[in-house]
Amino acid sequence: MKCALIEMMDVFKLRELGAADILKSFTPLFDRVLVERFAPEVKTKGGIMLPEKSVGKVLEATVVAAGPGARNEKGDFVPMAVKVGDRVLLPEYGGTKVVVEEKEYYIFRETDIMGKWAN
C-alpha cells in the first residue's frame, strides 16, 4: 500500500486556487470537450423580465478545454475540429455536468457537438 504525505501548505495552496486555475490544469481525455454554456436571456428586447420556467435551455457554449482527439482504427490520433475559445452548438440533452467553484461546466464528446460558429 502506498501512502502520500500532504503538508498543510499544500492544502492551503489548493484552497487558494480559483476556478480559472483549476480549469487551466484540466485537460479532457481523447475526444472530450469541456464547455461553459452561455447565460440564458432573462429579459426581452422590450425590457420584460422572463420567469425562470419560460426560459429554455441554452444550447450555445464556449469551449474551455479540449482533448487531443480520438484514435482511428490504426491507432493514430484524429485531431479535434474544435479548440479553446470556439463557440459551439450543443444538443438539447447529454453531456456530463461538472461544478467548479459554483460555476457549471459540461463535458461532451466532440461527435456530440452539433457545430461551431466561424470566428
C-alpha positions as CSV (number, residue, x, y, z in Angstrom):
1,M,0.0,0.0,0.0
2,K,1.4,3.4,-1.0
3,C,0.9,6.5,1.2
4,A,1.4,10.1,0.4
5,L,2.2,12.8,2.9
6,I,0.4,16.0,2.3
7,E,1.7,19.1,4.1
8,M,-0.7,21.8,5.4
9,M,0.9,24.3,3.0
10,D,-0.2,22.1,0.1
11,V,-3.8,22.1,1.3
12,F,-3.8,25.9,1.7
13,K,-2.4,26.2,-1.9
14,L,-5.3,24.1,-3.2
15,R,-7.8,26.2,-1.4
16,E,-6.3,29.4,-2.9
17,L,-6.7,28.1,-6.5
18,G,-9.6,29.7,-8.3
19,A,-11.9,28.2,-11.0
20,A,-9.6,29.6,-13.7
21,D,-6.5,28.0,-12.2
22,I,-8.3,24.7,-11.8
23,L,-9.5,24.7,-15.4
24,K,-6.1,25.7,-16.8
25,S,-4.7,22.5,-15.2
26,F,-7.5,20.3,-16.6
27,T,-7.2,18.5,-20.0
28,P,-10.1,16.3,-21.2
29,L,-9.1,12.9,-22.5
30,F,-9.4,11.8,-26.1
31,D,-12.2,13.5,-28.0
32,R,-13.9,15.1,-25.0
33,V,-14.6,18.8,-24.8
34,L,-15.3,20.9,-21.6
35,V,-17.7,23.8,-22.4
36,E,-19.3,26.6,-20.5
37,R,-22.9,27.3,-21.6
38,F,-24.0,30.9,-22.3
39,A,-26.2,32.6,-19.7
40,P,-29.9,32.4,-20.6
41,E,-31.7,35.6,-21.7
42,V,-33.9,36.6,-18.8
43,K,-35.1,39.9,-20.4
44,T,-36.8,40.5,-23.7
45,K,-35.7,43.2,-26.1
46,G,-38.7,45.3,-24.9
47,G,-37.4,45.1,-21.3
48,I,-39.9,42.5,-19.9
49,M,-38.3,40.1,-17.3
50,L,-39.0,36.5,-18.1
51,P,-39.8,33.9,-15.4
52,E,-37.3,31.1,-15.0
53,K,-39.8,28.5,-16.2
54,S,-40.2,30.2,-19.5
55,V,-36.5,30.4,-20.3
56,G,-35.4,27.5,-22.4
57,K,-32.2,25.5,-22.2
58,V,-29.3,27.4,-23.7
59,L,-27.7,25.3,-26.5
60,E,-24.7,27.6,-27.1
61,A,-21.4,27.3,-25.3
62,T,-17.8,28.3,-25.3
63,V,-15.1,25.6,-25.4
64,V,-13.0,25.9,-22.2
65,A,-10.7,22.8,-22.8
66,A,-10.4,20.2,-25.4
67,G,-8.7,16.8,-25.5
68,P,-6.0,15.8,-28.1
69,G,-8.5,13.9,-30.3
70,A,-9.9,10.4,-30.8
71,R,-7.9,7.4,-32.1
72,N,-8.8,5.9,-35.5
73,E,-8.7,2.2,-36.4
74,K,-4.9,2.4,-37.0
75,G,-4.4,3.9,-33.5
76,D,-3.5,7.4,-34.8
77,F,-4.9,10.5,-33.3
78,V,-7.6,12.3,-35.3
79,P,-7.2,16.0,-34.4
80,M,-10.1,17.9,-32.9
81,A,-12.3,20.1,-35.0
82,V,-12.9,22.5,-32.1
83,K,-10.4,24.4,-30.0
84,V,-10.5,26.5,-26.8
85,G,-12.5,29.7,-27.4
86,D,-14.7,28.3,-30.1
87,R,-18.5,29.0,-29.9
88,V,-20.4,25.7,-30.4
89,L,-23.9,24.5,-30.7
90,L,-24.8,21.7,-28.2
91,P,-27.5,19.0,-28.3
92,E,-30.6,19.6,-26.1
93,Y,-29.7,16.6,-24.0
94,G,-26.5,14.9,-22.9
95,G,-23.2,15.9,-21.5
96,T,-21.8,15.4,-18.0
97,K,-22.3,18.3,-15.6
98,V,-19.2,19.5,-13.7
99,V,-19.3,22.2,-11.0
100,V,-16.2,24.2,-10.2
101,E,-16.5,26.9,-7.6
102,E,-20.3,27.2,-8.1
103,K,-19.9,27.5,-11.9
104,E,-21.4,24.9,-14.2
105,Y,-19.4,23.3,-17.0
106,Y,-20.3,20.3,-19.2
107,I,-18.2,17.6,-20.8
108,F,-19.3,16.3,-24.2
109,R,-17.7,14.1,-26.8
110,E,-16.7,16.0,-29.9
111,T,-19.0,13.9,-32.0
112,D,-22.0,15.0,-29.8
113,I,-21.4,18.7,-30.6
114,M,-23.7,19.8,-33.4
115,G,-21.5,22.5,-34.9
116,K,-19.4,25.6,-34.4
117,W,-19.6,29.2,-35.5
118,A,-16.9,30.8,-37.7
119,N,-14.9,33.4,-35.9
